[in-house]
Amino acid sequence: MLFDVEKQAAQRWIVEAHRICEGCPYFGMVSDEPPFCIMRQNPPECTIAGIAGKSGTLVQENC
């Protein structure tokens, strides 16, 4: 079970498992729950995966 700072259960952001989620520390899979993202990202447009160079659809913009 994931907890926020106040030790209360954190809300789950339910997502469909995607290949870019593999190995992500923010992707959660608990045996009796659907897959979820604690960063509230939506694969395959995940910004964290884009930063890590894993996203197939995220377009990197010039900074």
Backbone hydrogen bonds, N-H to C=O, Kabsch-Sander energy under -0.5 kcal/mol:
donor,donor_aa,acceptor,acceptor_aa,energy
4,D,8,Q,-2.3
7,K,4,D,-1.9
10,A,2,L,-1.9
14,I,12,R,-0.8
15,V,35,P,-1.8
21,C,18,H,-1.7
22,E,19,R,-1.0
24,C,21,C,-2.2
27,F,24,C,-1.2
28,G,36,F,-3.5
33,E,30,V,-2.5
36,F,28,G,-2.3
37,C,13,W,-2.3
38,I,26,Y,-2.7
40,R,37,C,-1.1
45,E,42,N,-1.9
50,G,46,C,-1.6
51,I,47,T,-2.1
52,A,48,I,-1.9
53,G,50,G,-0.8
54,K,49,A,-3.2
55,S,49,A,-0.8
57,T,44,P,-0.7
60,Q,58,L,-0.6
